[in-house]
């Protein structure tokens, strides 16, 4: 997708601190972390948001990879927050499906 920053990161055109990559998924540290652990997991294929994803297998792999990486980053015992924002009202700021994983400290609810 031409102007999509996450596609550009996936293609190596913009650098990011990668923590995982395979043929289908990419995980990297958030550029503006909101917790000691804050990273994103994205599909490399451009999908604008979760409502436009029809691949249940991809969604499952995305979430399982997010969970596995959260454990790897030390959140297995105390937990983490897994967030998928969708479109404007859902707070999505980059129109490319992604999961935020936040942990390493207690997180309040509702988010502020």
DSSP file (Angstrom, degrees, kcal/mol; ACC not computed):
  #  RESIDUE AA STRUCTURE BP1 BP2  ACC     N-H-->O    O-->H-N    N-H-->O    O-->H-N    TCO  KAPPA ALPHA  PHI   PSI    X-CA   Y-CA   Z-CA
    1    1 A X    >         0   0    0      0, 0.0     3,-1.2     0, 0.0     6,-0.1   0.000 360.0 360.0 360.0 122.3    0.0    0.0    0.0
    2    2 A X  T 3   +     0   0    0      1,-0.3     6,-0.0     5,-0.1     0, 0.0   0.790 360.0  20.2 -43.0 -57.8    1.7    3.2   -1.2
    3    3 A X  T 3  S+     0   0    0      4,-0.0     2,-0.6     5,-0.0    -1,-0.3   0.307  87.3 125.4-103.0   8.7    1.6    5.5    1.9
    4    4 A X    <>  -     0   0    0     -3,-1.2     4,-2.1     1,-0.2     5,-0.2  -0.570  47.8-156.6 -76.3 117.3    1.2    2.9    4.6
    5    5 A X  H  > S+     0   0    0     -2,-0.6     4,-2.1     1,-0.2    -1,-0.2   0.857  93.5  52.5 -62.4 -35.7    3.9    3.3    7.2
    6    6 A X  H  > S+     0   0    0      2,-0.2     4,-2.5     1,-0.2    -1,-0.2   0.861 107.9  51.1 -71.5 -33.6    3.5   -0.3    8.4
    7    7 A X  H  > S+     0   0    0      2,-0.2     4,-2.2     1,-0.2     6,-0.2   0.908 110.1  50.6 -64.6 -40.4    3.9   -1.6    4.8
    8    8 A X  H  <>S+     0   0    0     -4,-2.1     5,-2.3     2,-0.2     6,-1.3   0.880 111.0  47.9 -65.9 -37.3    7.0    0.5    4.5
    9    9 A X  H ><5S+     0   0    0     -4,-2.1     3,-1.2     4,-0.2    -2,-0.2   0.934 111.6  50.7 -64.8 -45.6    8.4   -1.0    7.7
   10   10 A X  H 3<5S+     0   0    0     -4,-2.5    -2,-0.2     1,-0.3    -1,-0.2   0.854 111.4  48.2 -59.8 -36.6    7.5   -4.5    6.5
   11   11 A X  T 3<5S-     0   0    0     -4,-2.2    -1,-0.3    -5,-0.1    -2,-0.2   0.495 116.1-114.6 -83.6  -4.5    9.3   -3.8    3.2
   12   12 A X  T < 5S+     0   0    0     -3,-1.2    -3,-0.2    -4,-0.4    -2,-0.1   0.595  85.0 118.9  81.9  10.5   12.4   -2.5    4.9
   13   13 A X  S   <S+     0   0    0     -5,-2.3     2,-0.4    -6,-0.2    -4,-0.2   0.721  79.0  36.5 -80.7 -22.4   11.9    1.0    3.6
   14   14 A X  S    S-     0   0    0     -6,-1.3    -2,-0.3    -9,-0.1    -1,-0.2  -0.996  91.8-123.2-128.0 135.1   11.6    2.5    7.1
   15   15 A X        +     0   0    0     -2,-0.4     2,-0.3    -3,-0.1    -6,-0.1  -0.468  33.3 168.0 -81.0 151.3   13.6    1.1   10.0
   16   16 A X        -     0   0    0     -2,-0.1     2,-1.4    -7,-0.1    14,-0.1  -0.969  47.0 -99.7-152.0 156.9   12.1   -0.3   13.1
   17   17 A X        -     0   0    0     12,-0.3    12,-2.4    -2,-0.3     2,-0.1  -0.674  49.0-155.9 -83.2  93.4   13.4   -2.3   16.1
   18   18 A X  E     +A   28   0A   0     -2,-1.4    10,-0.3    10,-0.2     3,-0.1  -0.439  26.6 175.3 -74.9 140.6   12.2   -5.7   14.9
   19   19 A X  E    S+     0   0A   0      8,-2.9     2,-0.3     1,-0.4     9,-0.2   0.506  71.9  10.1-117.8 -13.0   11.6   -8.4   17.5
   20   20 A X  E     +A   27   0A   0      7,-1.6     7,-2.8     2,-0.0    -1,-0.4  -0.952  60.4 171.4-161.8 145.3   10.1  -11.1   15.2
   21   21 A X  E     +A   26   0A   0     -2,-0.3     2,-0.2     5,-0.2     5,-0.2  -0.933   7.6 152.2-157.0 136.5    9.7  -11.7   11.5
   22   22 A X        -     0   0    0      3,-2.3    -2,-0.0    -2,-0.3     0, 0.0  -0.720  63.8 -74.0-139.1-164.3    8.6  -14.5    9.2
   23   23 A X  S    S+     0   0    0     -2,-0.2     3,-0.1     1,-0.2    21,-0.0   0.756 128.4  25.8 -67.9 -23.5    7.0  -14.7    5.8
   24   24 A X  S    S+     0   0    0      1,-0.1    20,-3.1    20,-0.1    21,-0.5   0.743 118.5  41.6-112.4 -32.1    3.6  -13.6    7.1
   25   25 A X  E     - B   0  43A   0     18,-0.3    -3,-2.3    19,-0.1     2,-0.3  -0.845  50.6-166.7-126.7 156.1    4.0  -11.5   10.3
   26   26 A X  E     -AB  21  42A   0     16,-2.3    16,-3.0    -2,-0.3     2,-0.4  -0.996   4.1-168.3-139.3 138.0    6.3   -8.8   11.7
   27   27 A X  E     +AB  20  41A   0     -7,-2.8    -8,-2.9    -2,-0.3    -7,-1.6  -0.990  15.7 163.8-126.7 137.9    6.6   -7.6   15.3
   28   28 A X  E     -AB  18  40A   0     12,-2.0    12,-3.0    -2,-0.4   -10,-0.2  -0.987  41.4 -88.2-150.9 157.0    8.5   -4.5   16.3
   29   29 A X  E     - B   0  39A   0    -12,-2.4   -12,-0.3    -2,-0.3    10,-0.3  -0.362  49.4-106.0 -64.9 142.5    8.8   -2.1   19.2
   30   30 A X    >   -     0   0    0      8,-2.6     3,-0.6     1,-0.1    -1,-0.1  -0.502  19.9-137.0 -68.2 137.2    6.4    0.8   19.4
   31   31 A X  T 3  S+     0   0    0      1,-0.3     2,-0.2    -2,-0.2    -1,-0.1   0.738 102.4  32.3 -69.0 -23.6    8.0    4.1   18.4
   32   32 A X  T 3  S-     0   0    0      6,-0.0    -1,-0.3     0, 0.0    -2,-0.0  -0.621  91.2-156.7-131.5  72.4    6.3    5.9   21.3
   33   33 A X    <   -     0   0    0     -3,-0.6     5,-0.1    -2,-0.2     3,-0.1  -0.179  16.8-168.6 -61.2 141.2    5.9    3.2   24.0
   34   34 A X  S    S+     0   0    0      1,-0.1     2,-0.3     3,-0.1    -1,-0.1   0.301  75.5  23.9-107.3   3.9    3.2    3.6   26.6
   35   35 A X  S    S-     0   0    0      1,-0.1    69,-0.1    72,-0.0    -1,-0.1  -0.959  93.4 -94.3-158.3 163.8    4.5    0.9   28.9
   36   36 A X  S    S+     0   0    0     -2,-0.3     2,-0.5     1,-0.2    68,-0.2   0.860 122.5  40.5 -55.5 -35.8    7.9   -0.8   29.6
   37   37 A X  E    S+ C   0 103A   0     66,-2.4    66,-2.3    68,-0.1     2,-0.3  -0.974  75.3 147.6-111.1 120.2    6.8   -3.5   27.2
   38   38 A X  E     + C   0 102A   0     -2,-0.5    -8,-2.6    64,-0.2     2,-0.3  -0.781  12.2 145.3-155.4 107.2    5.0   -2.1   24.1
   39   39 A X  E     -BC  29 101A   0     62,-2.0    62,-2.8   -10,-0.3     2,-0.3  -0.907  34.6-129.7-138.0 167.2    5.3   -3.7   20.7
   40   40 A X  E     -BC  28 100A   0    -12,-3.0   -12,-2.0    -2,-0.3     2,-0.4  -0.889   6.9-157.9-117.8 147.3    3.1   -4.2   17.6
   41   41 A X  E     +BC  27  99A   0     58,-1.8    58,-2.3    -2,-0.3     2,-0.3  -0.998  22.3 174.6-123.2 127.3    2.4   -7.4   15.6
   42   42 A X  E     -BC  26  98A   0    -16,-3.0   -16,-2.3    -2,-0.4     2,-0.3  -0.921  34.5-116.5-129.3 152.1    1.3   -6.9   12.0
   43   43 A X  E     -B   25   0A   0     54,-0.6   -18,-0.3    -2,-0.3     4,-0.2  -0.700  24.3-136.2 -77.5 144.2    0.5   -9.0    9.0
   44   44 A X  S    S+     0   0    0    -20,-3.1     2,-0.2    -2,-0.3    -1,-0.1   0.852  87.9  81.9 -69.3 -32.8    2.9   -8.2    6.2
   45   45 A X  S    S-     0   0    0    -21,-0.5     2,-0.5     1,-0.1    -2,-0.2  -0.540  97.7-108.4 -70.1 135.1    0.0   -8.3    3.8
   46   46 A X        +     0   0    0     -2,-0.2     2,-0.4    50,-0.1    -1,-0.1  -0.543  48.0 163.1 -71.6 118.8   -1.8   -4.9    3.9
   47   47 A X        -     0   0    0     -2,-0.5    50,-3.9    -4,-0.2    -4,-0.1  -0.985  32.0-144.5-132.1 122.9   -5.2   -5.3    5.6
   48   48 A X        -     0   0    0     -2,-0.4     2,-0.3    48,-0.3    39,-0.2   0.864  68.8 -25.5 -62.0 -40.8   -6.7   -1.9    6.6
   49   49 A X    >   -     0   0    0     46,-0.1     3,-1.4    47,-0.1    48,-0.2  -0.964  69.5 -87.0-164.1 173.4   -8.4   -3.1    9.8
   50   50 A X  G >  S+     0   0    0     35,-0.3     3,-1.3    -2,-0.3    36,-0.1   0.809 120.0  61.5 -64.2 -29.9   -9.8   -6.1   11.6
   51   51 A X  G 3  S+     0   0    0      1,-0.3    -1,-0.3     3,-0.0    35,-0.0   0.696 104.6  49.7 -70.6 -17.1  -13.3   -5.5   10.1
   52   52 A X  G <  S+     0   0    0     -3,-1.4     2,-0.6     2,-0.0    -1,-0.3   0.304  88.7 100.3-102.0   8.2  -11.7   -6.0    6.6
   53   53 A X    <   +     0   0    0     -3,-1.3    -6,-0.0    -4,-0.2    -3,-0.0  -0.846  37.2 170.2 -98.3 122.4   -9.9   -9.3    7.5
   54   54 A X        +     0   0    0     -2,-0.6     2,-0.9     1,-0.1     3,-0.1   0.285  51.8  98.6-109.3   8.0  -11.7  -12.4    6.4
   55   55 A X     >  -     0   0    0      1,-0.2     4,-2.1     2,-0.1     5,-0.2  -0.798  45.2-179.6-103.1  94.8   -8.8  -14.8    7.2
   56   56 A X  H  > S+     0   0    0     -2,-0.9     4,-2.4     1,-0.2    -1,-0.2   0.862  83.2  56.4 -62.2 -36.1   -9.5  -16.4   10.6
   57   57 A X  H  > S+     0   0    0      2,-0.2     4,-2.5     1,-0.2    -1,-0.2   0.911 106.5  49.1 -62.2 -42.8   -6.3  -18.4   10.4
   58   58 A X  H  > S+     0   0    0      2,-0.2     4,-2.7     1,-0.2    -2,-0.2   0.918 110.6  50.4 -62.6 -44.3   -4.3  -15.2   10.0
   59   59 A X  H  X S+     0   0    0     -4,-2.1     4,-2.3     1,-0.2    -2,-0.2   0.906 111.2  49.4 -61.4 -40.7   -6.0  -13.6   12.9
   60   60 A X  H  X S+     0   0    0     -4,-2.4     4,-2.7     2,-0.2    -2,-0.2   0.932 112.3  46.5 -62.7 -46.4   -5.3  -16.6   15.0
   61   61 A X  H  X S+     0   0    0     -4,-2.5     4,-2.4     1,-0.2     5,-0.2   0.882 111.0  53.9 -63.8 -37.9   -1.6  -16.7   14.1
   62   62 A X  H  X S+     0   0    0     -4,-2.7     4,-2.1     2,-0.2    -1,-0.2   0.934 113.2  41.9 -60.6 -47.6   -1.4  -12.9   14.8
   63   63 A X  H  X S+     0   0    0     -4,-2.3     4,-2.5     2,-0.2    -2,-0.2   0.894 114.0  50.8 -70.1 -40.4   -2.8  -13.3   18.3
   64   64 A X  H  X S+     0   0    0     -4,-2.7     4,-2.7     2,-0.2    -1,-0.2   0.894 111.2  48.7 -65.6 -38.2   -0.8  -16.4   19.1
   65   65 A X  H  X S+     0   0    0     -4,-2.4     4,-2.6     2,-0.2     5,-0.2   0.914 110.3  51.7 -66.7 -40.7    2.4  -14.7   18.0
   66   66 A X  H  X S+     0   0    0     -4,-2.1     4,-2.1    -5,-0.2    -2,-0.2   0.919 112.5  46.6 -59.1 -43.4    1.5  -11.6   20.1
   67   67 A X  H  X S+     0   0    0     -4,-2.5     4,-2.1     2,-0.2    -2,-0.2   0.933 112.2  49.2 -64.4 -47.4    1.0  -14.0   23.1
   68   68 A X  H  X S+     0   0    0     -4,-2.7     4,-2.2     1,-0.2    -2,-0.2   0.900 113.2  46.8 -60.7 -41.8    4.2  -15.9   22.5
   69   69 A X  H  X S+     0   0    0     -4,-2.6     4,-2.1     2,-0.2    -1,-0.2   0.856 107.8  56.3 -70.4 -34.7    6.2  -12.6   22.2
   70   70 A X  H  <>S+     0   0    0     -4,-2.1     5,-2.8    -5,-0.2     6,-0.3   0.920 109.7  46.3 -60.8 -42.9    4.5  -11.2   25.3
   71   71 A X  I ><>S+     0   0    0     -4,-2.1     3,-1.8     4,-0.2     5,-0.5   0.934 111.2  51.8 -63.2 -45.9    5.7  -14.2   27.3
   72   72 A X  I 3<5S+     0   0    0     -4,-2.2    -2,-0.2     1,-0.3    -1,-0.2   0.835 107.0  54.2 -58.6 -34.4    9.2  -13.9   25.7
   73   73 A X  I 3<5S-     0   0    0     -4,-2.1    -1,-0.3    -5,-0.1    -2,-0.2   0.344 128.3 -96.1 -85.9   6.6    9.3  -10.2   26.8
   74   74 A X  I < 5S+     0   0    0     -3,-1.8     4,-0.4    -5,-0.1     3,-0.3   0.603  94.4 113.0  96.7  12.7    8.6  -11.2   30.4
   75   75 A X  I  >< +     0   0    0     -5,-2.8     4,-2.0    -6,-0.2    -4,-0.2   0.332  44.6  99.2 -98.7   7.6    4.8  -10.7   30.6
   76   76 A X  T  4<S+     0   0    0     -5,-0.5    -1,-0.2    -6,-0.3    -5,-0.1   0.878  88.4  36.7 -63.5 -39.7    3.9  -14.4   31.1
   77   77 A X  T  4 S+     0   0    0     -3,-0.3    -1,-0.2    -6,-0.1    -2,-0.1   0.928 128.2  30.0 -81.7 -46.4    3.4  -14.2   34.8
   78   78 A X  T  4 S-     0   0    0     -4,-0.4    -2,-0.2     1,-0.2    -1,-0.1   0.629 105.6-130.3 -92.9 -14.4    1.9  -10.8   35.4
   79   79 A X     <  -     0   0    0     -4,-2.0    25,-0.6    -9,-0.1     2,-0.3  -0.265  14.8-126.5  95.3 177.9    0.0  -10.5   32.1
   80   80 A X  E     -D  103   0A   0     23,-0.1     2,-0.5    -4,-0.1    23,-0.2  -0.945  18.8-105.5-156.7 168.6   -0.3   -7.9   29.3
   81   81 A X  E     -D  102   0A   0     21,-3.3    21,-2.5    -2,-0.3     2,-0.5  -0.925  24.0-160.4-107.4 133.7   -2.9   -5.9   27.4
   82   82 A X  E     -D  101   0A   0     -2,-0.5     2,-0.4    19,-0.2    19,-0.2  -0.968  16.3-174.5-113.9 119.1   -3.6   -6.9   23.8
   83   83 A X  E     -D  100   0A   0     17,-2.5    17,-2.9    -2,-0.5     2,-0.5  -0.952  19.6-178.1-125.0 131.0   -5.3   -4.1   21.8
   84   84 A X        -     0   0    0     -2,-0.4     2,-0.2    15,-0.2    15,-0.1  -0.915  16.2-163.4-123.8 102.6   -6.7   -4.0   18.3
   85   85 A X        -     0   0    0     -2,-0.5     2,-0.4    13,-0.3   -35,-0.3  -0.574   5.3-157.8 -81.7 149.5   -8.0   -0.5   17.5
   86   86 A X     >  -     0   0    0      1,-0.2     4,-1.0    -2,-0.2     5,-0.2  -0.950  42.5 -41.5-139.5 117.3  -10.4   -0.3   14.5
   87   87 A X  T  4>S-     0   0    0     -2,-0.4     5,-2.5   -39,-0.2     3,-0.4   0.102  94.0 -46.4  59.3-173.6  -11.1    2.8   12.4
   88   88 A X  T >45S+     0   0    0      1,-0.2     3,-1.4     2,-0.2    -1,-0.2   0.896 136.5  45.6 -59.0 -50.5  -11.7    6.3   13.7
   89   89 A X  T 345S+     0   0    0      1,-0.3    -1,-0.2     2,-0.1    -2,-0.2   0.755 111.8  54.8 -68.3 -22.5  -14.0    5.6   16.6
   90   90 A X  T 3<5S-     0   0    0     -4,-1.0    -1,-0.3    -3,-0.4    -2,-0.2   0.455 118.2-110.5 -88.9  -1.3  -11.9    2.7   17.7
   91   91 A X  T < 5 +     0   0    0     -3,-1.4     2,-0.4    -4,-0.4    -3,-0.2   0.631  59.5 159.2  85.7  13.6   -8.8    4.9   17.9
   92   92 A X      < +     0   0    0     -5,-2.5    -1,-0.3     1,-0.2     3,-0.1  -0.589  11.8 172.1 -74.2 124.7   -6.9    3.4   15.0
   93   93 A X        +     0   0    0     -2,-0.4     2,-0.5     1,-0.2    -1,-0.2   0.627  67.1  52.1-107.7 -19.5   -4.3    5.9   13.7
   94   94 A X  S    S-     0   0    0      2,-0.1     2,-2.7    -7,-0.1    -1,-0.2  -0.977  80.7-138.0-117.9 118.7   -2.5    3.7   11.2
   95   95 A X  S    S+     0   0    0     -2,-0.5     2,-0.3    -3,-0.1   -46,-0.1  -0.317  73.9  94.8 -78.3  63.1   -4.8    2.0    8.6
   96   96 A X  S    S-     0   0    0     -2,-2.7   -48,-0.3   -50,-0.1    -2,-0.1  -0.939  87.2-101.4-148.7 125.0   -3.1   -1.4    8.7
   97   97 A X        +     0   0    0    -50,-3.9   -54,-0.6    -2,-0.3     2,-0.3  -0.187  56.7 157.3 -49.2 130.2   -4.2   -4.2   11.0
   98   98 A X  E     -C   42   0A   0    -13,-0.3     2,-0.5   -56,-0.2   -13,-0.3  -0.989  37.1-137.4-157.3 152.3   -2.0   -4.4   14.1
   99   99 A X  E     -C   41   0A   0    -58,-2.3   -58,-1.8    -2,-0.3     2,-0.4  -0.958  16.6-149.7-111.1 124.6   -2.1   -5.7   17.6
  100  100 A X  E     -CD  40  83A   0    -17,-2.9   -17,-2.5    -2,-0.5     2,-0.5  -0.784   9.7-163.0 -86.0 135.8   -0.5   -3.5   20.4
  101  101 A X  E     +CD  39  82A   0    -62,-2.8   -62,-2.0    -2,-0.4     2,-0.4  -0.986  11.9 178.9-120.4 120.5    0.9   -5.6   23.2
  102  102 A X  E     +CD  38  81A   0    -21,-2.5   -21,-3.3    -2,-0.5     2,-0.3  -0.964  16.5 125.6-123.5 137.0    1.5   -3.6   26.4
  103  103 A X  E     +CD  37  80A   0    -66,-2.3   -66,-2.4    -2,-0.4   -67,-0.2  -0.938  23.8  94.9-166.6-172.2    2.9   -4.9   29.7
  104  104 A X  S    S+     0   0    0    -25,-0.6     2,-0.3    -2,-0.3   -24,-0.1   0.408  95.2  42.4  91.0  -1.7    5.5   -4.5   32.4
  105  105 A X  S    S-     0   0    0    -68,-0.1     2,-0.1   -27,-0.0    -1,-0.1  -0.965  98.7 -80.0-161.4 159.9    3.3   -2.4   34.7
  106  106 A X        -     0   0    0     -2,-0.3     2,-0.4    -3,-0.1    -3,-0.1  -0.446  44.3-150.9 -64.7 140.0   -0.3   -2.3   35.8
  107  107 A X        -     0   0    0     -2,-0.1     2,-0.1    -5,-0.1     4,-0.1  -0.949   9.8-130.4-116.8 133.6   -2.6   -0.8   33.3
  108  108 A X        -     0   0    0     -2,-0.4     2,-0.4     2,-0.1     4,-0.1  -0.359  24.5-110.2 -79.7 159.5   -5.8    1.0   34.2
  109  109 A X  S    S+     0   0    0      1,-0.2     2,-0.2     2,-0.1     3,-0.0  -0.992  96.3  36.2-136.6 134.9   -9.3    0.5   32.8
  110  110 A X  S    S-     0   0    0     -2,-0.4    -1,-0.2     1,-0.1    -2,-0.1   0.561  97.8-121.9 -74.5 158.8  -10.8    2.2   31.1
  111  111 A X              0   0    0     -2,-0.2    -2,-0.1     1,-0.1    -1,-0.1  -0.353 360.0 360.0 -64.9 149.3   -7.9    3.5   29.1
  112  112 A X              0   0    0     -4,-0.1    -1,-0.1    -3,-0.0    -3,-0.0   0.449 360.0 360.0-102.2 360.0   -7.5    7.2   29.3
